[in-house]
Every structure is written in structure tokens, then in C-alpha cells.
Amino acid sequence: MYEFIKPNYKDNNIVNLMSSISNSFWKKHEYNTLKSLGSEELDSFENIVLIVVDWLGYNYLKRQENSFLLKNLDSKLTSTFLSTTPCANTVFQTGYPPQQHGLTGWTANIKEVGGITRILPYTSISGEETLSNTGFNINKIMDIDSLHNGFNWKCFTIIEEKKSKRDFIKYVAKETKIIAAKTYKDIFIELKELIKSKSKERRFIHAYMDEFDSIQHFNGVNCDKTNLLFKDIDREIQALAESAKGTNTKLIVVSDHGMIDHTKESQLWLKDIPGLEECLTIPITGEPRVVDCFVRPRKVKDFKKIMETTMSKYCWYFPWEQLINDNFYGLGEVNKKLFDRVGDYVLIMKDNYVLRDTLEAYVWEVIPQKAAHWACSDDEMLVPLVIIDCN
């Protein structure tokens, strides 16, 4: 039915991986465990270490011949819809996809705070001050427990120092001990020390690094800077595995999404599409490759005509209920907040096209990105599952 990859929440998604981990720590999860790594395969390990390398796509890893990670590749998983950090990386902290956690992209129409919000820094679209400082506590937009609430063992989150101070991280990782690190190399130092330290309890350790994502956005997927950083991360993980020998540790390396290259020519601006802005009640939200459009009722006919003519080369468009009913956002009971945040129509961009609005993305006119993710191509949606036993 669809001409792109749809998340497989049944048994081969990052959500199912978190179900396996959750059940291993005796906390029942509502989704099936992962097909290729059940909870029983984790039960005998003292340390479960989850390393999330933002942007490490399955297709990219398959091209990295002789790398340590490729040699230990177990399988490929699907990301969430959207294949973006706010939607997918939140899975590693809450255990559940957007259907339950209710986040729909970097920017979202957040009714609870009265406007378009950048989710992860928790700021208004028009400012940099965190909304918590203006009286909007983040629990107004989040109503899901952290994954770790109910674990009967120790939990740790190791993350870059600046991000550790975000209200978002303090909320989703509040049941863990948060360890701040200055760089990704410091994350590996913290991991080695923590794994080697003695503990009377089993431990779940979640480490997140985002340098790989940042460098690719501005340099491209297969450039020298990207490849050099990958090689260094690959060496660091190999050294960590060797250091952890004899500690009864299971290392799991995964990502939240992959990425594709795009060009200046594949970057569209809302202001340049005749009649489209006039159809909308608010600026577009979501991500540049999966766009939430809130459409004026009297302009629906005009909007559809634009989609089926001018925009047909660049995107597919779907009514919100189709994507929710077809389980793009997840399975099971729907978080009611999702209905407010998904647009009346959702655009999924074709090929490597992106659609930007100057309200959020004016900076990219000056410093254009060279790579993107967020949508449903196999480069974006497929992520690797790497498993290393350190017995």
C-alpha cells in the first residue's frame, strides 16, 4: 500500500528492543519483545549496556568494511515514525513510541503551552528561554513514565553535559542516575569505569552520543569528516568491549535513525509554493521531511489541489486518521495528546526533498544542511542492532 518503509512495531522495532530490556528487569512491557533478542537472552547478564549512536543507519554501517561494529552486527531494526530524535530517541528513555509518549517531531503544536514548541530544548519557536522558566512545567506536555520506573535494579544515563541539563532529560531519565560527560570520548571513559565498578545489583546503563548526527547534518553522509568520526567511535566501542571482558556485560549498540544526503536543489521553502501558506491555520510543524499541516476548513479543497499538482512530485500526503489507524505512530491505546499534535494532513517527502518554513529554519538559508532524516526511506528508517557479549 505504501511506497516506503513503515515501522514494524510487532517484533522488529527499537520499541521491541526496549520491551526485551524492560522484561529482563521484571517490568512488564505492553509491546512484544524483539524477535532477534528476547528478554531471556539478557537475564543472565549483570550489566545491560545500551549505547545509542545518533544517526548510525543500517545502510551506512553495511558499507563500513572491516569495522568492529559491522563484525558484530546482529540484525536491522525499524525506527519509529517519525525517524527523528524526539520521536525515536524518546523510546530509549520511556520504552514506548509516539502513540504512547505523544511527541511528533522537533517542533509541535503544543496546546498545553499555547503555541509551537521545540520539544527537546523545551523552548518556544520564537525564543531560547526554556518554557519551564515561564511557568510551563514540562510535565504539562509529558504524561508517560520513564522506562526505569519500576525497575528493581540500578539505572544510569550517561549523556553529554549540556543535554543533561535539559528539562526533557531530567523528566525522562528521572528514575536514573544521570552522569554528564563533556565529549563522546568522556562517555566511553565513564562507561569503562562504571562497568568495572563492583555492584551487588544488576545494572541498566544507557549511553547516548549525538556528535555523529550533528556532523552529518552539516557535512553529509559519506564525507571524510563523517567517516573519520565513525572510525573513532568504532575504535572506542571495540576498546570498551575489550575492557569489559570478564564483567558479564551485554553491550547493545543501536541508533534512533539513519540519514540521507540532500542538496540545495532538493530543499523547498513553504513561501515559494503558491497558495500553500494561505491554506494553513498555523506554520508547519514536525520535521522538514515529515510535515504536519493544520489546514483551514474552507481551504481543504485548495490544499488538496496543491498536493495533487504542484507538490505531487515532492511528497505524498495523508489525512491524520489514516496514519494513526495504520499504526504509523505505534500500537495499542493512543495518547490523547497525539490527536492535537498530528496535523490535519501529514506530508511525507519523496526522494531526498525537504520542506522548510522560515519561521523555524531561517538559519539554514545561511548555513544549509547537507543531510537529513525524519522520513521513511530505508536509509532513514533502518538502524543496526549490534550485540557484544563481554563474558
Summary of the structure (lengths in Angstrom):
residues: 391
radius of gyration: 20.5
end to end distance: 45.2
largest distance: 66.8
contacts: 1369
relative contact order: 0.20
helix: 37%
strand: 24%
